[in-house]
Amino acid sequence: MSVVFGCVIGADRKPIKGASVMFVRGPVALPDIALITDAAGEFALTAPVDGIYTVLVNAQGFPSVERQVRVSGKASTSIDIIVGGK
């Protein structure tokens, strides 16, 4: 298993606390379970198998954002997701 971790930030580069983050697509069926970012906007999701996953972020007051990430082996993958950017 691999871990996808990162931070949800606003266009002003400040962390977004309380955003929901979840996998919505991947190489295998995934549960509909979202994690909530902490005070630093950080999250960590576990990817069960290698492949390309789509991460969905919902944060109050911002449009939803989707980002794709490729995971491979047991390596961790880091992504920062900006909400409210143009």
C-alpha atoms as a printed R data frame, in Angstrom:
   type eleno elety resid chain resno       x      y       z
1  ATOM     1    CA   MET     A     1   0.000  0.000   0.000
2  ATOM     2    CA   SER     A     2   1.071  3.568  -0.697
3  ATOM     3    CA   VAL     A     3   0.189  6.777   1.093
4  ATOM     4    CA   VAL     A     4  -0.868  9.970  -0.674
5  ATOM     5    CA   PHE     A     5  -0.347 12.904   1.637
6  ATOM     6    CA   GLY     A     6  -0.368 16.643   1.286
7  ATOM     7    CA   CYS     A     7  -1.998 19.918   2.137
8  ATOM     8    CA   VAL     A     8  -5.137 21.724   0.992
9  ATOM     9    CA   ILE     A     9  -4.402 25.417   0.600
10 ATOM    10    CA   GLY     A    10  -6.231 28.497  -0.611
11 ATOM    11    CA   ALA     A    11  -5.092 30.744  -3.457
12 ATOM    12    CA   ASP     A    12  -3.467 32.893  -0.765
13 ATOM    13    CA   ARG     A    13  -1.303 29.842   0.195
14 ATOM    14    CA   LYS     A    14  -2.947 29.559   3.629
15 ATOM    15    CA   PRO     A    15  -4.005 26.070   4.815
16 ATOM    16    CA   ILE     A    16  -7.684 25.111   4.648
17 ATOM    17    CA   LYS     A    17  -8.846 23.412   7.842
18 ATOM    18    CA   GLY     A    18 -11.886 21.121   7.696
19 ATOM    19    CA   ALA     A    19 -11.827 20.316   3.964
20 ATOM    20    CA   SER     A    20 -12.973 16.818   2.996
21 ATOM    21    CA   VAL     A    21 -10.520 14.796   0.919
22 ATOM    22    CA   MET     A    22 -11.241 11.424  -0.695
23 ATOM    23    CA   PHE     A    23 -10.418  9.135  -3.583
24 ATOM    24    CA   VAL     A    24 -13.262  9.193  -6.120
25 ATOM    25    CA   ARG     A    25 -11.685  7.068  -8.860
26 ATOM    26    CA   GLY     A    26  -8.917  4.523  -8.943
27 ATOM    27    CA   PRO     A    27  -7.822  1.166 -10.324
28 ATOM    28    CA   VAL     A    28 -10.027 -0.714  -7.834
29 ATOM    29    CA   ALA     A    29 -13.340 -0.070  -6.090
30 ATOM    30    CA   LEU     A    30 -12.926  2.484  -3.301
31 ATOM    31    CA   PRO     A    31 -15.066  3.194  -0.223
32 ATOM    32    CA   ASP     A    32 -16.974  6.484  -0.018
33 ATOM    33    CA   ILE     A    33 -15.026  7.692   2.999
34 ATOM    34    CA   ALA     A    34 -13.625 11.205   3.252
35 ATOM    35    CA   LEU     A    35 -10.898 12.449   5.545
36 ATOM    36    CA   ILE     A    36 -11.038 15.928   7.057
37 ATOM    37    CA   THR     A    37  -7.962 18.153   6.890
38 ATOM    38    CA   ASP     A    38  -6.397 19.187  10.181
39 ATOM    39    CA   ALA     A    39  -5.573 22.734  11.340
40 ATOM    40    CA   ALA     A    40  -2.551 22.780   9.010
41 ATOM    41    CA   GLY     A    41  -4.707 21.683   6.039
42 ATOM    42    CA   GLU     A    42  -2.941 18.313   5.966
43 ATOM    43    CA   PHE     A    43  -4.324 14.916   4.956
44 ATOM    44    CA   ALA     A    44  -3.097 11.352   4.273
45 ATOM    45    CA   LEU     A    45  -4.962  8.770   2.178
46 ATOM    46    CA   THR     A    46  -3.973  5.118   1.781
47 ATOM    47    CA   ALA     A    47  -3.993  3.772  -1.786
48 ATOM    48    CA   PRO     A    48  -4.610  0.003  -1.724
49 ATOM    49    CA   VAL     A    49  -2.868 -0.799  -5.050
50 ATOM    50    CA   ASP     A    50  -0.595  0.902  -7.571
51 ATOM    51    CA   GLY     A    51  -2.226  3.058 -10.219
52 ATOM    52    CA   ILE     A    52  -3.745  6.424 -10.971
53 ATOM    53    CA   TYR     A    53  -6.225  7.861  -8.467
54 ATOM    54    CA   THR     A    54  -8.444 10.920  -8.584
55 ATOM    55    CA   VAL     A    55  -8.571 12.901  -5.343
56 ATOM    56    CA   LEU     A    56 -11.623 15.088  -4.669
57 ATOM    57    CA   VAL     A    57 -11.448 18.054  -2.283
58 ATOM    58    CA   ASN     A    58 -14.516 19.861  -0.953
59 ATOM    59    CA   ALA     A    59 -13.978 22.917   1.208
60 ATOM    60    CA   GLN     A    60 -16.723 25.228   2.433
61 ATOM    61    CA   GLY     A    61 -16.826 28.441   0.414
62 ATOM    62    CA   PHE     A    62 -14.714 27.034  -2.450
63 ATOM    63    CA   PRO     A    63 -15.534 25.113  -5.630
64 ATOM    64    CA   SER     A    64 -14.702 21.385  -5.546
65 ATOM    65    CA   VAL     A    65 -11.305 20.401  -6.942
66 ATOM    66    CA   GLU     A    66 -10.160 17.091  -8.431
67 ATOM    67    CA   ARG     A    67  -6.509 16.120  -8.905
68 ATOM    68    CA   GLN     A    68  -5.002 12.966 -10.333
69 ATOM    69    CA   VAL     A    69  -2.066 11.275  -8.652
70 ATOM    70    CA   ARG     A    70  -0.046  8.197  -9.618
71 ATOM    71    CA   VAL     A    71   1.062  5.860  -6.849
72 ATOM    72    CA   SER     A    72   3.620  3.102  -7.231
73 ATOM    73    CA   GLY     A    73   5.127  0.603  -4.847
74 ATOM    74    CA   LYS     A    74   5.286  1.435  -1.178
75 ATOM    75    CA   ALA     A    75   6.560  4.964  -1.756
76 ATOM    76    CA   SER     A    76   4.605  7.908  -0.370
77 ATOM    77    CA   THR     A    77   3.359 10.528  -2.809
78 ATOM    78    CA   SER     A    78   2.997 14.187  -1.830
79 ATOM    79    CA   ILE     A    79   0.547 16.625  -3.426
80 ATOM    80    CA   ASP     A    80  -0.653 20.065  -2.464
81 ATOM    81    CA   ILE     A    81  -4.132 20.948  -3.674
82 ATOM    82    CA   ILE     A    82  -5.060 24.597  -4.196
83 ATOM    83    CA   VAL     A    83  -8.735 25.550  -3.862
84 ATOM    84    CA   GLY     A    84 -10.149 28.850  -5.020
85 ATOM    85    CA   GLY     A    85  -7.364 29.473  -7.524
86 ATOM    86    CA   LYS     A    86  -7.900 30.635 -11.070
